[in-house]
Amino acid sequence: MPEYNYRAVTVNGRLVEGRREAETVQRLADLLAQNGQELIDAKQSNRRDSYRLSKLKMKPQELANLIFQVGIQLRAGVSIVEALKAREEEETSGVGATVRQHLSELVEQGTPLSRGLEKFPKIFPGYIRNIVQVGEQSGSLDANLIELRDYLEWMNNNWKAFKQAMLYPAFVVTALIAFIFIALRFVFPTVTELLFELDIPLPWITQKMITLSDFVVDYWGAILAFVFLTPPALRVLFKFSPQAVLFRDHLLLKLPFLGEVILTLAVARFLRSLILMQQAGIVITESLSMARDVVGNSVIERSVQRIETAVANGAPMSSGMAEDKIFPPLVRTMVGVGERSGSLDTSLQAVVDYYDDLVPRKIKTFFAILEPGLIVLTVFLAGLVAAAVFLPLVNMLSPGAY
């Protein structure tokens, strides 16, 4: 069905603009007239408008607020069309207002909300659309949206805490790399000339540093190109090569300390997602499939996929986990208990409560180890550079040097 961008005037003389699907312009005018609006002009939307909508993005916190605002209004008895409309007193970004206006128009025309969300794939991923669809069918859309908001906020808070904790180490590593490059490219060549003029014996550490400095001086352009081009090249590689992504994620899980933090975060996301899907009334196989999409690590995603296949073939989820040791023993045990007692949601919630306490402690412990380690590494490398410069001078000035 064609989609039109239109301008209309209300009975109060207020000019309004919007977008709506209709068979013809005349049909659009009739639909607007039913709402007390008189069509002024209309122009059929082109593919560029649809493409623009499909590329819109929204911050996680803004998305959580939007979902909560709609859910709480539905619980209070407000119609879905009115709940979707943005109001002046509500804090809504430009993107949020566009999304709400477009969705309210689609729902007003009879389009299910879950189908309307498909026009914004960058904002509403598949698991959100499925939860909304189940809520529409079961009549529990308000409860599903409120639970979904809690889940999105949990995800955002954990990711934000991890990123904030990474700021200091990232700054230290960047400064350290810059210091080493500047020292080898600009400082050490000048010192080397002085040492050669003095014609004094050079310790092995100074000789190695001179060799490294000569390499940096000769190939500094290639080194800078490598440093700046490697990140975008890796992004392209990871975008088009599943094997490269699998190798990267496998390597990340094997890193000392950090791998354990990544695994803990991924398992916590999986369990939270699985509980959300189950509470929304989605069958276990589909719940596993949707929870797999938000794990964020291809190694664990493959493990979940194997469990999903086992469950689809009639095996308990706990037996599928037992054959794949990626999940911690506590998770496997609690899933088994929940399946035997018929209260899988309760058992998973107990594990999630445990992980809610474990994840922040894991992050704090990791960075409590990392930060002193970075300081020691910085002092060590700075000491190497200083020793390479000053040891020849100390040897020259010491008694018996000549």
HELIX and SHEET records of a PDB file:
HELIX    1   1 VAL A   25  GLN A   34  1                                  10    
HELIX    2   2 ARG A   47  SER A   54  1                                   8    
HELIX    3   3 PRO A   60  ARG A   75  1                                  16    
HELIX    4   4 ILE A   80  LEU A   84  1                                   5    
HELIX    5   5 GLY A   94  GLU A  108  1                                  15    
HELIX    6   6 LEU A  113  GLY A  116  1                                   4    
HELIX    7   7 LEU A  117  LYS A  119  5                                   3    
HELIX    8   8 GLY A  126  SER A  138  1                                  13    
HELIX    9   9 LEU A  141  ILE A  182  1                                  42    
HELIX   10  10 ALA A  183  VAL A  187  3                                   5    
HELIX   11  11 PHE A  188  LEU A  198  1                                  11    
HELIX   12  12 TRP A  204  PHE A  240  1                                  37    
HELIX   13  13 PRO A  242  LYS A  254  1                                  13    
HELIX   14  14 LEU A  258  GLN A  279  1                                  22    
HELIX   15  15 ILE A  284  ARG A  292  1                                   9    
HELIX   16  16 SER A  298  ALA A  312  1                                  15    
HELIX   17  17 MET A  317  ALA A  322  1                                   6    
HELIX   18  18 PRO A  329  SER A  341  1                                  13    
HELIX   19  19 LEU A  344  LEU A  397  1                                  54    
SHEET    1   A 3 LEU A  15  GLU A  21  0                                        
SHEET    2   A 3 GLU A   3  THR A  10 -1                                        
SHEET    3   A 3 GLN A  37  GLN A  44 -1                                        
END                                                                             
